[in-house]
């Protein structure tokens, strides 16, 4: 099969198209002919040689993908089905290729564009897991610190679909984007207590910019705050969510819920840009600022 891969660590220019052996699904997995794949922060770190995990070369980046099933080792899906999902997170890649093996997935709504589907799965799982930990319910108010990025923007959309009110922090240039998601935008940084309007029932830290003490003060209790990015959380009594690798309940059920809400017009995956060139996509992701997902069209 063809794949976008790198044979040495370095800048985006190390990415190139080449041939690799086809993967095949194991028990409970499916293989898709990839239509598009997402670009995640972990892809950039691994390509640059900053991963703490050993990476075998050549490496194919990409965790999220959408495509058409052509091999299935799962009872719930058949060849020809259109799905979106994510690879086994322990592999840290494999999606930006002609074929990819998905570890978890959901049926893609027929009206959902491939680009939206391709950038969705791991971010939806992460955001769903965090919102579940917070016990977010309809009528409550959630503060998302770092609302304009890939995971933050999905957390905003999922929380709104659950019936919550959302306040989202972002850089000054991203305020309009956060408002377009349906959240009340506020500038990020120190002084949140003075800028956030009204009460806050729960807070999700996606940015990891040292805001945990203020988030605890805003919600009134550390148990109402979850962080995805600040590993100093326990010092403030705040839970750090790292997913199944940390023994937590997963949020994979969020994919089917997101697909259902998409069909109802209550949810979308914000896509900033779609690239034919993977190196250009990685370069754009490194430049920032991010406003939703960056996608590589693979087919």
Secondary structure by P-SEA (a helix, b strand, c coil): ccccccccccccccbbbbbbcbbbbcccccccccccccccaaaaaaaaccccccccccbbbbccccccccccccccccccccccccccccccccccccbbbbcccccccccccaaaaaacaaaaaaaaaaaaaacccccbbbbbcccccaaaaaaaaaaaaabbbbbbbbcccaaaaaaaaccccccccccccccccccccbbbbcccccaaaaaaaaacccccbbbccccccccccbbbbbccccccccccaaaaaaaaaaaaccbbbbbccccccaaaaaaaaaacccccbbbbbcc
